[in-house]
Amino acid sequence: MEERLINLYLSRILSGYFFIFHNRSRFKVKYPDIHVKYESEIIADREYEDLKYEGWYTRESILYKMIEMGVWSPSGDSLIKQLEKQIDDYKVGLYKDHINPKKAKEYRKKLTNTRKQLAKLQIKRYAYDPITIEGYCEGIKNQYLLTHSVYDESGQLYFVNNFSSSRFQIISSEISEQNIDIADFKKIARSDIWRNYWYANQDKVFDRPVIEWTDEQKTLINLTRMYDNARESLESPAEYVYEDDDMFDGWAISQRREHEREKDRKRTESSISSKHAKAQEVFIMAESKEEAKSIYGINDVESMGIIKERNNYIVRNTEVDASKLPDAKRDTTIKGNQTRMNRNNNGHT
């Protein structure tokens, strides 16, 4: 993003409002305060209570209807979750293999293709949301917020006394086009001009209570703290990783997964009876596939390798002798070597 855009967006974020232009008129869009937000929630809730017995589809019932109509697959939601996990996996792969240009290029291509596939599915999945009672009430709330956010050049709320459905749609679309993309927010959070403000006085960069911050201000602060926490980490990535959003996400995801594995390992170890404390291996029965994955995931790299060796051995052999498992044979050889070394050492003393 060009420096001029960083300056423009940052000034907008700091001020708490921005301008749009329509038919040679300038409108000021000022983010609603907590009082207006509360009023919008009350209006939406009352609308919901008035309509909930009038036969509206809910977000749950519309899903069954979509499946019945054949416009959505029963496994569609699972596929969305699967694609989201794939994107996370590709980001981790990009981070871990970024020094390999060929692999990095492959991961970036996979990310692009998977994101496109996910976006198409999400559009299809939520295409009927506006005709659900929740979607309709969400629209009522957003309309109230917007009518109490747009000011004309005289400083008056434009839509309060001049509401026009067509004009509302036009200005609403214009505001949507002016939204700052999350990737741009991240660039602003990393920019020198913003960090000069941040380092000067982090506690009072916005000289008012957090409850009065705009959504854009909160987003910028959260991203800035995210980068600060990463730099303070004992395993902080190289500086160039911060400049690549996917690569940085990959680092953050791998850190989170490792932390979760460590928590699972400690939780599992603490639940094992003291009579197993000296056991080399402990087998734990899982009651579901998810629990099995969690248990499997607490194994370290060496244990994972042993499991893989055993699985390969079992596949190749119809009869399994525990003493002939690769790791068992390896342990026997090591113990034998140690015994011989001890005898030789004793013989020389």
ChimeraX attribute file (.defattr): number of C-alpha atoms within 10 A of each C-alpha:
attribute: neighborCount
match mode: 1-to-1
recipient: residues
	/A:1	9
	/A:2	7
	/A:3	11
	/A:4	9
	/A:5	12
	/A:6	19
	/A:7	15
	/A:8	11
	/A:9	17
	/A:10	21
	/A:11	14
	/A:12	15
	/A:13	21
	/A:14	16
	/A:15	13
	/A:16	18
	/A:17	17
	/A:18	18
	/A:19	14
	/A:20	14
	/A:21	12
	/A:22	11
	/A:23	5
	/A:24	6
	/A:25	9
	/A:26	13
	/A:27	22
	/A:28	20
	/A:29	20
	/A:30	17
	/A:31	21
	/A:32	20
	/A:33	15
	/A:34	13
	/A:35	9
	/A:36	15
	/A:37	17
	/A:38	14
	/A:39	14
	/A:40	19
	/A:41	19
	/A:42	13
	/A:43	15
	/A:44	21
	/A:45	16
	/A:46	11
	/A:47	18
	/A:48	17
	/A:49	9
	/A:50	10
	/A:51	12
	/A:52	13
	/A:53	8
	/A:54	8
	/A:55	9
	/A:56	15
	/A:57	19
	/A:58	15
	/A:59	17
	/A:60	9
	/A:61	11
	/A:62	17
	/A:63	21
	/A:64	14
	/A:65	13
	/A:66	17
	/A:67	14
	/A:68	12
	/A:69	10
	/A:70	10
	/A:71	12
	/A:72	17
	/A:73	16
	/A:74	14
	/A:75	9
	/A:76	15
	/A:77	15
	/A:78	11
	/A:79	14
	/A:80	17
	/A:81	12
	/A:82	13
	/A:83	18
	/A:84	14
	/A:85	12
	/A:86	16
	/A:87	22
	/A:88	19
	/A:89	17
	/A:90	22
	/A:91	27
	/A:92	23
	/A:93	20
	/A:94	26
	/A:95	24
	/A:96	16
	/A:97	16
	/A:98	16
	/A:99	10
	/A:100	10
	/A:101	11
	/A:102	10
	/A:103	15
	/A:104	20
	/A:105	14
	/A:106	13
	/A:107	22
	/A:108	17
	/A:109	13
	/A:110	16
	/A:111	21
	/A:112	11
	/A:113	12
	/A:114	17
	/A:115	16
	/A:116	12
	/A:117	13
	/A:118	18
	/A:119	12
	/A:120	11
	/A:121	18
	/A:122	14
	/A:123	10
	/A:124	14
	/A:125	18
	/A:126	13
	/A:127	11
	/A:128	15
	/A:129	17
	/A:130	15
	/A:131	15
	/A:132	18
	/A:133	20
	/A:134	20
	/A:135	17
	/A:136	17
	/A:137	21
	/A:138	19
	/A:139	14
	/A:140	18
	/A:141	21
	/A:142	17
	/A:143	16
	/A:144	19
	/A:145	20
	/A:146	19
	/A:147	20
	/A:148	22
	/A:149	20
	/A:150	26
	/A:151	19
	/A:152	14
	/A:153	11
	/A:154	9
	/A:155	10
	/A:156	14
	/A:157	19
	/A:158	18
	/A:159	19
	/A:160	13
	/A:161	9
	/A:162	11
	/A:163	11
	/A:164	11
	/A:165	9
	/A:166	9
	/A:167	13
	/A:168	16
	/A:169	12
	/A:170	12
	/A:171	17
	/A:172	16
	/A:173	11
	/A:174	14
	/A:175	17
	/A:176	9
	/A:177	10
	/A:178	11
	/A:179	9
	/A:180	12
	/A:181	9
	/A:182	12
	/A:183	12
	/A:184	14
	/A:185	22
	/A:186	19
	/A:187	20
	/A:188	23
	/A:189	24
	/A:190	18
	/A:191	15
	/A:192	11
	/A:193	14
	/A:194	19
	/A:195	15
	/A:196	11
	/A:197	13
	/A:198	17
	/A:199	10
	/A:200	10
	/A:201	11
	/A:202	13
	/A:203	9
	/A:204	11
	/A:205	14
	/A:206	17
	/A:207	9
	/A:208	9
	/A:209	8
	/A:210	10
	/A:211	9
	/A:212	16
	/A:213	19
	/A:214	19
	/A:215	13
	/A:216	19
	/A:217	20
	/A:218	15
	/A:219	16
	/A:220	22
	/A:221	17
	/A:222	13
	/A:223	18
	/A:224	20
	/A:225	13
	/A:226	13
	/A:227	17
	/A:228	12
	/A:229	11
	/A:230	18
	/A:231	15
	/A:232	9
	/A:233	10
	/A:234	7
	/A:235	10
	/A:236	16
	/A:237	16
	/A:238	10
	/A:239	10
	/A:240	9
	/A:241	17
	/A:242	20
	/A:243	13
	/A:244	15
	/A:245	14
	/A:246	20
	/A:247	25
	/A:248	23
	/A:249	18
	/A:250	23
	/A:251	23
	/A:252	20
	/A:253	17
	/A:254	19
	/A:255	16
	/A:256	12
	/A:257	12
	/A:258	14
	/A:259	12
	/A:260	15
	/A:261	19
	/A:262	16
	/A:263	13
	/A:264	17
	/A:265	19
	/A:266	12
	/A:267	12
	/A:268	14
	/A:269	15
	/A:270	11
	/A:271	9
	/A:272	12
	/A:273	8
	/A:274	10
	/A:275	7
	/A:276	11
	/A:277	12
	/A:278	8
	/A:279	8
	/A:280	6
	/A:281	9
	/A:282	11
	/A:283	6
	/A:284	11
	/A:285	9
	/A:286	13
	/A:287	8
	/A:288	9
	/A:289	9
	/A:290	10
	/A:291	12
	/A:292	13
	/A:293	11
	/A:294	17
	/A:295	18
	/A:296	17
	/A:297	18
	/A:298	21
	/A:299	16
	/A:300	12
	/A:301	10
	/A:302	9
	/A:303	13
	/A:304	14
	/A:305	13
	/A:306	15
	/A:307	15
	/A:308	12
	/A:309	14
	/A:310	19
	/A:311	12
	/A:312	13
	/A:313	16
	/A:314	14
	/A:315	10
	/A:316	10
	/A:317	9
	/A:318	8
	/A:319	9
	/A:320	13
	/A:321	9
	/A:322	11
	/A:323	12
	/A:324	13
	/A:325	18
	/A:326	15
	/A:327	16
	/A:328	14
	/A:329	13
	/A:330	13
	/A:331	13
	/A:332	14
	/A:333	12
	/A:334	11
	/A:335	12
	/A:336	12
	/A:337	12
	/A:338	12
	/A:339	12
	/A:340	11
	/A:341	12
	/A:342	11
	/A:343	11
	/A:344	11
	/A:345	10
	/A:346	9
	/A:347	8
	/A:348	6
	/A:349	5
